[in-house]
Every structure is written in structure tokens, then in C-alpha cells.
């Protein structure tokens, strides 16, 4: 039996990135996302709301689209700094360039 070939560092990560780039499926699970939405809603009002499935789905679609765009732009900031690793400061810079505050 021949020894297994060692996979270079990052190869599996690149493979996983390409896999998810080719799909339009939602990546955040629905139930945990709905729970977070309800928790955030309760922070703003003590009144309980009934969320329809379509409303939660629309929020999740918009949230994931926002995150993908934010991370793409932050990756451009990292590449501009001649780095391949995304850092928190890249996301902060991206939000600042977009005119969004850190807290919101």
C-alpha cells in the first residue's frame, strides 16, 4: 500500500469556497436564524410578533446577501493590503467606506 498524499494547507478551504460559490442555497440554518430574529425583535419591543415563514425567509435572503457582499469587499481590502488573510480590521474598513457605523 502506498502512503497517502498529504494535502497542502488551504486546499480543502479553497475546495469548500468553490463549492459554495456555485450554489444559491441558504447557508445559515432556518431555525437558529429565526430564533436570532425573534431575540433581536424583543430587544426593540416587549411585544411579541408572529413572524410568517415568508418574512423570515426574506430576512434571511437579505442578510446572507449583505454578508456575502460585505465579506467580498473586505477581502478586496485585505488583498489591497497585500494579505490573503481576512482580518477584523478589513471588515471595519469596509463598513467605514460604505458609510456604516461599527455598532449598527
C-alpha positions in Angstrom: 0.0 0.0 0.0 1.4 3.4 -0.9 1.4 6.2 1.6 -1.4 8.8 1.4 -0.5 12.0 -0.3 -0.6 15.0 2.1 -3.0 17.7 1.1 -1.4 21.2 1.1 -2.7 23.6 3.7 -5.6 25.6 2.4 -6.6 23.2 -0.4 -9.7 22.0 1.4 -10.7 25.5 2.2 -10.3 26.6 -1.4 -12.4 23.5 -2.5 -15.1 24.4 0.0 -15.2 28.1 -1.1 -15.6 27.0 -4.7 -18.4 24.6 -3.7 -20.4 27.3 -2.0 -19.7 29.9 -4.7 -21.5 27.6 -7.2 -24.7 27.4 -5.1 -27.6 29.7 -4.3 -28.8 27.8 -1.3 -29.1 29.5 2.1 -26.1 28.6 4.3 -27.5 29.7 7.7 -29.9 27.2 9.1 -33.5 28.4 9.2 -34.4 27.7 12.9 -31.4 29.3 14.5 -31.8 32.3 12.2 -35.5 32.6 13.2 -34.5 32.5 16.9 -32.0 35.3 16.5 -34.5 37.4 14.6 -37.0 37.0 17.4 -34.4 37.8 20.1 -33.4 41.0 18.2 -37.1 41.9 17.8 -37.6 41.5 21.6 -34.7 43.9 22.3 -36.6 46.7 20.5 -40.1 46.0 21.8 -41.6 43.9 24.5 -44.5 43.0 22.3 -44.4 39.5 20.7 -44.8 39.3 17.0 -45.8 36.4 14.9 -43.3 36.0 12.0 -44.5 34.4 8.8 -42.3 31.9 7.1 -42.0 34.1 4.0 -41.0 37.1 6.1 -38.2 35.1 7.9 -37.1 33.7 4.5 -36.9 37.3 3.0 -34.9 38.5 6.0 -32.6 35.5 5.7 -32.1 36.0 2.0 -31.3 39.7 2.5 -29.0 39.0 5.5 -27.0 36.4 3.6 -26.7 38.7 0.5 -25.5 41.5 2.8 -22.9 39.3 4.4 -21.6 37.9 1.1 -21.2 41.4 -0.3 -19.5 42.7 2.9 -17.1 39.8 3.0 -16.3 40.2 -0.7 -15.5 43.9 -0.2 -13.5 43.2 3.0 -11.5 40.6 1.0 -10.6 43.3 -1.5 -9.4 45.4 1.3 -7.2 42.6 2.5 -5.8 42.0 -1.0 -5.1 45.7 -1.3 -3.0 45.4 1.9 -1.1 42.6 0.2 -2.6 40.0 2.6 -4.6 36.9 1.8 -6.0 36.5 5.3 -9.1 38.4 6.1 -8.9 40.4 9.4 -11.5 42.2 11.5 -9.9 45.5 10.5 -10.7 44.7 6.9 -14.4 44.4 7.8 -14.3 47.6 9.8 -12.6 49.5 6.9 -15.2 48.1 4.5 -18.1 49.3 6.7 -16.5 52.7 7.1 -16.0 53.1 3.4 -19.7 52.1 2.9 -20.7 54.7 5.4 -22.0 52.2 8.0 -21.1 52.6 11.7 -19.4 49.9 13.7 -22.3 49.5 16.2 -25.2 49.1 13.7 
